[in-house]
């Protein structure tokens, strides 16, 4: 003893001695119990009385009491992590590193303890994201290779496919369901040679969605034809030569002078169907084309019956920004085939990547968003409203405060933020007029000076819809409590 604490070797010897004495005491008690079953009540009482009068029994008992108290004091001074068996029993998908980090923290209050309990109770999806991402990328890469000779033709009427961009909840890591998750990709299109795309903002806007038309213009290629053999200029070559081409980009994929979403989707679907047997994926998957008028939806099924759903949407980039106009469907009952809604999906992907680089490894912001998405089924609320709320809060609440130990407070912040927005009938779009957008996200110049778009604009015009939204939000609170308590 060199201070008021024991050195490590002495502590270990005393701990081992305490365990040995404890085992010896257990053995003696078992022998006493066995004898009590074999002898009469009188003989058992005599044996116990005799044992109690032996000084060895009292000596061992005194030492055991002393060492047991010392053993508990040592455990409090140096707490051991949970056993591996308990970790295996946990239904949480949290990593071993996160568990050890949590267990090493001191001074946890009851709210943080409850956050850990609820986080472990929820049945998180075990997404095989890396494997499925590789399958999607390989498939789209092969399709692009097959289409490239067609788009590079000197008289092509096919748009040029650009590298696909992974977007949406499945790739971002917060999809509400794993088995039925749809892996969305955005396939940027560039005009074929001799053509140019011009984006025109629609005059009648269905707020909060901004709709565009993609006007196709033929451009002069006379200078290029000197460099590329047999290249025709759609503006200056004789009509007879152009007529011999049989088809043109304007007649094939456009309605009038505007790029047609439905014609583009049918062209790409036909291309995939005719190319499927040439792809290596055809040897591992059975492919089924699902009905869609504005995109290409694929269902890939393996021999094990596991399915992978992919939706390929088409987009045209706004300048060099991260904002596109896309072929995605809108909430309107009828969307003209020449209407391309504005898409912020690529900018959102970049935002979450930015947060992932800045936040601690154990950040729980995507888990919070996953929980919110799971309680929305059958309600009038969209996942995009919750996604927008989380993006706003990620720029106002410090990122270290999104740790797992703050799981419940952050869920409370999300629900409180949305309730406040509902009461005020206003939820601002994240990318319009928001100075908190990270600089690495490239936005069109008019986004910075634009008035924020209100995603709850429809509630200001319909009191009945507003009252229904408040009622449904109370139901969401109940659903959230059930999910936290029962894990599903």
C-alpha positions as a printed Julia matrix, in Angstrom:
488×3 Matrix{Float64}:
   0.0     0.0     0.0
   1.65    3.21   -1.21
  -1.39    5.51   -1.04
  -5.12    5.29   -0.46
  -5.39    3.1    -3.59
  -4.12   -0.41   -4.3
  -1.53   -1.2    -6.93
  -2.73   -3.31   -9.84
  -1.02   -6.58   -8.83
  -2.36   -6.43   -5.27
  -5.85   -5.6    -6.53
  -5.83   -8.6    -8.87
  -4.58  -10.99   -6.15
  -7.25   -9.8    -3.71
  -9.91  -10.13   -6.37
  -8.8   -13.68   -7.2
  -8.71  -14.57   -3.5
 -12.2   -13.19   -3.02
 -13.51  -15.29   -5.9
 -11.8   -18.44   -4.5
 -13.3   -17.89   -1.05
 -16.68  -17.22   -2.61
 -16.5   -20.52   -4.49
 -15.43  -22.35   -1.29
 -18.34  -20.81    0.61
 -20.73  -21.89   -2.13
 -19.36  -25.44   -1.96
 -19.79  -25.59    1.83
 -23.37  -24.33    1.6
 -24.15  -26.89   -1.08
 -22.79  -29.68    1.13
 -24.92  -28.43    4.01
 -27.99  -28.36    1.77
 -27.3   -31.88    0.51
 -26.95  -33.24    4.0
 -30.17  -31.52    5.02
 -32.05  -33.44    2.34
 -30.59  -36.78    3.49
 -31.04  -36.39    7.23
 -34.01  -35.66    9.43
 -34.95  -32.19   10.57
 -33.42  -32.88   13.97
 -30.13  -34.12   12.53
 -29.96  -31.1    10.19
 -30.49  -28.7    13.09
 -27.76  -30.43   15.08
 -25.35  -30.28   12.16
 -26.0   -26.61   11.54
 -25.65  -25.81   15.26
 -22.33  -27.65   15.36
 -21.08  -25.86   12.28
 -21.99  -22.47   13.7
 -19.9   -23.2    16.8
 -16.73  -23.89   14.86
 -14.33  -20.97   14.73
 -13.37  -21.86   11.14
 -16.87  -21.06    9.88
 -16.95  -17.65   11.53
 -13.44  -16.85   10.32
 -14.29  -17.69    6.72
 -17.56  -15.77    6.94
 -15.82  -12.66    8.3
 -13.14  -12.77    5.61
 -15.8   -13.24    2.93
 -17.77  -10.22    4.12
 -14.61   -8.1     4.14
 -13.42   -9.24    0.73
 -16.89   -9.0    -0.81
 -17.09   -5.34    0.24
 -13.6    -4.72   -1.16
 -14.53   -6.5    -4.38
 -17.56   -4.25   -4.92
 -15.49   -1.16   -4.2
 -12.97   -2.25   -6.84
 -15.72   -2.81   -9.42
 -17.04    0.7    -8.83
 -13.55    2.16   -9.24
 -12.92    0.36  -12.55
 -16.22   -0.64  -14.23
 -16.01   -3.41  -16.78
 -17.77   -3.22  -20.14
 -20.83   -5.32  -20.82
 -20.19   -8.93  -21.65
 -20.14   -9.99  -25.27
 -23.22  -12.15  -24.71
 -25.28   -9.14  -23.71
 -24.11   -7.24  -26.76
 -25.16  -10.1   -29.01
 -28.62  -10.08  -27.47
 -29.09   -6.4   -28.34
 -31.4    -5.84  -31.32
 -29.57   -2.65  -32.17
 -27.33   -2.43  -35.23
 -24.88   -0.18  -33.42
 -21.21   -1.02  -33.87
 -18.99   -2.44  -31.13
 -16.96    0.75  -31.18
 -20.07    2.83  -30.43
 -21.03    0.49  -27.56
 -17.6     0.79  -25.94
 -17.62    4.55  -26.36
 -21.01    4.77  -24.66
 -19.95    2.53  -21.78
 -16.8     4.56  -21.13
 -18.74    7.79  -20.61
 -19.3     9.01  -17.06
 -21.92   11.18  -15.49
 -24.82   10.02  -17.71
 -28.18   11.3   -16.56
 -31.51    9.45  -16.75
 -32.53   11.05  -20.06
 -29.35    9.82  -21.73
 -29.87    6.38  -20.24
 -33.37    6.3   -21.71
 -31.98    7.39  -25.08
 -29.65    4.39  -25.06
 -32.44    2.03  -24.03
 -34.84    3.21  -26.76
 -32.08    3.27  -29.4
 -31.24   -0.36  -28.63
 -34.91   -1.4   -28.57
 -35.73   -0.19  -32.08
 -35.26   -2.79  -34.78
 -32.99   -0.96  -37.19
 -32.75   -2.23  -40.77
 -29.51   -3.99  -41.62
 -29.02   -2.45  -45.05
 -26.66   -4.26  -47.39
 -25.98   -0.88  -48.94
 -22.47   -1.53  -50.24
 -23.47   -4.64  -52.2
 -26.65   -3.16  -53.67
 -24.89    0.07  -54.57
 -22.3    -1.92  -56.48
 -25.01   -3.84  -58.37
 -26.78   -0.62  -59.37
 -23.56    1.11  -60.44
 -22.39   -1.88  -62.49
 -25.74   -2.15  -64.27
 -25.91    1.54  -65.16
 -22.27    1.58  -66.18
 -22.82   -1.3   -68.6
 -25.89    0.38  -70.1
 -23.94    3.58  -70.62
 -21.16    1.69  -72.38
 -23.69    0.09  -74.75
 -25.37    3.43  -75.47
 -22.2     5.45  -75.96
 -21.56    4.47  -79.61
 -25.12    5.49  -80.48
 -24.91    8.93  -78.83
 -21.49    9.6   -80.41
 -22.75    8.99  -83.92
 -22.26   11.95  -86.28
 -25.99   12.03  -87.01
 -27.35   10.73  -83.69
 -30.87   11.45  -82.53
 -30.21    9.93  -79.09
 -29.41   12.03  -76.0
 -26.04   11.44  -74.39
 -26.2     9.55  -71.06
 -24.04   10.94  -68.26
 -22.82    8.99  -65.18
 -25.81    8.21  -62.96
 -26.11    9.92  -59.57
 -27.37    7.99  -56.53
 -30.14    9.91  -54.75
 -32.9     9.29  -52.21
 -33.37    7.66  -48.83
 -32.05    4.19  -49.72
 -28.64    5.54  -50.73
 -28.61    8.21  -48.0
 -29.16    5.53  -45.34
 -32.55    6.33  -43.79
 -35.03    4.33  -45.87
 -38.05    3.34  -43.7
 -38.04   -0.23  -45.04
 -35.15   -2.26  -46.36
 -36.82   -5.11  -48.25
 -39.05   -2.84  -50.35
 -36.58    0.03  -50.62
 -36.36    1.62  -54.06
 -32.87    2.64  -55.15
 -33.34    5.89  -57.06
 -30.77    7.17  -59.51
 -30.76   10.33  -61.59
 -29.46    9.88  -65.14
 -28.38   13.3   -66.49
 -29.0    13.81  -70.2
 -27.03   15.95  -72.59
 -28.32   16.86  -76.06
 -26.97   14.98  -79.07
 -24.58   16.7   -81.43
 -26.05   19.62  -83.27
 -28.62   20.34  -80.51
 -28.82   22.41  -77.34
 -31.12   22.36  -74.28
 -32.66   25.57  -72.9
 -34.63   25.53  -69.65
 -37.79   27.63  -69.53
 -39.57   28.25  -66.23
 -43.27   27.5   -66.46
 -45.7    30.4   -66.21
 -48.31   28.62  -64.07
 -46.54   27.26  -61.01
 -47.97   24.69  -58.62
 -46.15   25.87  -55.49
 -44.02   24.7   -53.83
 -42.9    22.81  -56.97
 -41.25   24.76  -59.76
 -41.86   23.28  -63.2
 -39.74   23.76  -66.31
 -39.84   22.92  -70.0
 -36.72   21.8   -71.88
 -36.67   23.55  -75.24
 -34.53   21.82  -77.87
 -32.69   24.02  -80.34
 -30.69   22.94  -83.36
 -27.27   24.6   -83.56
 -24.79   25.06  -86.37
 -22.06   22.41  -86.63
 -20.44   23.58  -89.84
 -17.14   24.23  -88.07
 -17.25   20.83  -86.43
 -17.88   18.95  -89.67
 -14.39   19.87  -90.79
 -13.03   17.92  -87.82
 -15.53   15.06  -87.83
 -16.04   13.13  -91.05
 -19.62   12.71  -92.37
 -21.05   15.06  -89.76
 -24.12   16.91  -90.99
 -25.27   20.36  -89.94
 -28.99   20.31  -89.2
 -29.24   24.01  -90.06
 -27.26   24.34  -93.26
 -27.14   20.99  -95.03
 -29.62   20.39  -97.88
 -33.0    19.1   -96.73
 -32.68   16.12  -99.05
 -29.61   14.86  -97.17
 -31.28   15.41  -93.82
 -34.45   13.67  -95.01
 -32.44   10.6   -95.89
 -31.61   10.22  -92.22
 -35.18    9.07  -91.75
 -35.47   10.2   -88.13
 -34.27   13.12  -86.07
 -34.01   13.94  -82.39
 -36.88   16.46  -82.61
 -39.23   13.98  -84.27
 -38.25   11.08  -82.01
 -38.12   12.35  -78.39
 -39.72   15.78  -78.58
 -43.21   17.21  -78.76
 -42.9    20.29  -80.89
 -39.69   21.97  -79.79
 -39.73   20.55  -76.25
 -38.18   17.39  -74.82
 -40.94   14.94  -73.96
 -40.64   13.04  -70.65
 -42.83   10.13  -71.68
 -41.14    9.65  -75.06
 -37.76    9.75  -73.34
 -38.89    7.14  -70.8
 -40.24    4.83  -73.53
 -37.01    5.17  -75.52
 -34.85    4.26  -72.52
 -37.13    1.38  -71.47
 -36.89   -0.07  -74.98
 -33.13    0.34  -74.92
 -32.86   -1.55  -71.6
 -35.12   -4.38  -72.79
 -33.15   -4.87  -76.0
 -29.79   -4.66  -74.2
 -30.54   -6.82  -71.15
 -29.27  -10.14  -72.5
 -25.97   -8.47  -73.41
 -25.35   -7.43  -69.8
 -23.45   -9.64  -67.32
 -26.18   -8.98  -64.74
 -28.6   -11.05  -66.85
 -26.78  -14.22  -65.73
 -27.48  -13.51  -62.06
 -30.82  -11.71  -62.12
 -34.19  -11.99  -63.73
 -35.25   -8.52  -64.88
 -38.84   -7.25  -65.0
 -39.8    -3.82  -66.34
 -42.43   -2.26  -64.06
 -45.04    0.15  -65.47
 -43.97    3.81  -65.46
 -44.67    6.66  -67.86
 -42.0     9.07  -66.58
 -39.08    6.85  -65.51
 -37.6     3.39  -65.91
 -38.49    1.05  -63.04
 -36.67   -2.26  -62.81
 -37.19   -5.25  -60.54
 -34.18   -7.55  -60.36
 -34.75  -10.97  -58.77
 -32.04  -13.45  -57.81
 -32.48  -17.21  -57.63
 -32.8   -16.82  -53.85
 -35.97  -14.71  -54.47
 -34.31  -11.59  -53.06
 -35.41   -8.57  -55.08
 -33.82   -5.24  -55.86
 -35.94   -2.31  -57.03
 -34.3     0.41  -59.11
 -35.93    3.55  -60.49
 -33.98    5.48  -63.14
 -35.1     9.07  -63.55
 -33.84   11.46  -66.2
 -32.59   14.97  -65.6
 -31.17   18.06  -67.24
 -28.68   20.1   -65.22
 -29.23   23.8   -64.55
 -25.93   25.28  -65.69
 -23.09   23.88  -63.59
 -25.16   23.76  -60.39
 -26.36   20.82  -58.28
 -29.96   21.56  -59.23
 -31.65   19.6   -62.03
 -34.99   19.41  -63.73
 -36.09   15.81  -63.7
 -38.68   13.38  -64.98
 -39.95   12.6   -61.47
 -43.69   12.57  -60.93
 -45.42   15.44  -59.18
 -48.36   15.47  -56.77
 -50.55   17.08  -59.42
 -53.29   14.9   -60.88
 -52.04   15.56  -64.39
 -48.53   16.52  -65.39
 -47.98   17.37  -69.07
 -45.4    15.23  -70.81
 -43.27   18.29  -71.57
 -43.15   19.36  -67.9
 -39.92   18.69  -65.98
 -40.22   19.45  -62.22
 -37.25   20.97  -60.44
 -35.24   18.44  -58.41
 -33.0    19.16  -55.41
 -32.06   15.5   -54.83
 -28.42   15.89  -55.88
 -27.95   18.93  -53.63
 -29.52   17.0   -50.74
 -27.12   14.08  -51.25
 -24.2    16.5   -51.13
 -25.61   18.09  -47.96
 -25.76   14.77  -46.09
 -22.25   13.91  -47.27
 -21.07   17.25  -45.91
 -22.73   16.52  -42.55
 -21.2    13.02  -42.46
 -17.72   14.5   -42.85
 -18.28   17.08  -40.11
 -20.26   15.03  -37.59
 -18.81   12.49  -35.1
 -18.7     8.88  -36.22
 -21.53    7.97  -33.85
 -23.91   10.68  -35.1
 -27.54    9.55  -34.99
 -29.14   12.12  -37.34
 -29.97    9.56  -40.04
 -31.4     7.19  -37.42
 -33.68   10.01  -36.25
 -34.84   10.58  -39.82
 -35.38    6.84  -40.26
 -37.6     6.72  -37.17
 -39.67    9.67  -38.42
 -40.13    8.06  -41.84
 -41.42    4.83  -40.26
 -44.37    6.49  -38.54
 -45.72    8.29  -41.64
 -47.46    5.42  -43.44
 -51.13    6.16  -44.05
 -50.89    9.85  -43.13
 -50.93   13.02  -45.2
 -47.39   13.92  -44.18
 -44.54   13.41  -46.62
 -41.06   12.21  -45.77
 -39.8    15.34  -47.51
 -41.31   17.56  -44.81
 -39.42   15.64  -42.11
 -36.27   15.57  -44.24
 -36.47   19.35  -44.63
 -36.96   19.8   -40.88
 -33.92   17.63  -40.1
 -31.76   19.54  -42.61
 -32.73   22.85  -40.96
 -31.98   21.48  -37.49
 -28.61   20.07  -38.58
 -27.5    23.63  -39.36
 -28.76   25.07  -36.04
 -28.02   22.31  -33.48
 -24.28   21.55  -33.08
 -23.39   18.26  -34.77
 -21.84   16.68  -31.61
 -25.31   16.98  -30.03
 -26.66   14.41  -32.51
 -24.85   11.62  -30.67
 -26.78    8.47  -29.72
 -26.96    9.56  -26.1
 -29.02   12.57  -27.32
 -31.38   10.4   -29.37
 -34.57   11.32  -27.46
 -33.87   15.07  -27.21
 -33.2    15.26  -30.96
 -36.38   13.37  -31.79
 -38.2    15.8   -29.54
 -36.6    18.74  -31.36
 -37.74   17.39  -34.74
 -41.32   16.89  -33.6
 -41.43   20.25  -31.83
 -39.99   22.01  -34.89
 -42.62   20.5   -37.17
 -45.46   21.25  -34.75
 -44.36   24.87  -34.65
 -44.26   24.95  -38.47
 -47.75   23.45  -38.62
 -49.15   26.0   -36.2
 -47.56   28.81  -38.22
 -48.53   27.11  -41.51
 -45.0    27.62  -42.79
 -42.07   25.29  -43.51
 -39.34   26.96  -45.56
 -37.65   25.05  -48.36
 -34.04   24.4   -47.38
 -32.28   25.68  -50.51
 -34.12   28.94  -51.23
 -32.89   32.09  -49.49
 -31.03   30.07  -46.85
 -27.63   31.41  -45.83
 -26.86   28.2   -43.91
 -26.46   26.06  -47.04
 -22.84   24.76  -47.14
 -20.66   26.53  -49.7
 -19.69   23.29  -51.44
 -23.28   22.9   -52.67
 -23.55   24.82  -55.95
 -26.88   26.59  -56.38
 -28.15   28.75  -59.23
 -27.62   32.48  -58.53
 -31.33   33.22  -58.13
 -31.62   30.73  -55.23
 -29.62   32.96  -52.89
 -31.8    36.02  -53.41
 -35.13   34.21  -53.8
 -37.89   34.34  -51.23
 -38.07   31.04  -49.31
 -40.68   28.67  -50.73
 -43.29   27.6   -48.18
 -43.81   23.83  -48.26
 -46.97   24.27  -46.14
 -48.49   26.85  -48.49
 -51.56   24.66  -49.06
 -52.43   24.85  -45.34
 -52.8    28.64  -45.51
 -55.49   28.26  -48.16
 -57.51   25.41  -46.61
 -58.51   25.66  -42.92
 -59.95   22.13  -43.01
 -56.64   20.73  -44.27
 -54.82   22.63  -41.52
 -57.06   21.2   -38.79
 -56.64   17.7   -40.24
 -52.86   18.11  -40.32
 -52.79   19.06  -36.63
 -54.95   16.06  -35.77
 -52.73   13.72  -37.75
 -49.65   15.16  -36.09
 -51.05   14.19  -32.67
 -51.47   10.67  -34.05
 -47.83   10.76  -35.18
 -46.79   11.54  -31.61
 -48.64    8.43  -30.42
 -47.07    6.32  -33.15
 -43.64    7.56  -32.18
 -44.18    6.58  -28.55
 -45.32    3.08  -29.55
 -42.3     2.68  -31.82
 -39.94    3.72  -29.03
 -41.53    1.44  -26.41
 -42.1    -1.63  -28.56
 -39.38   -1.23  -31.22
 -41.7    -1.62  -34.22
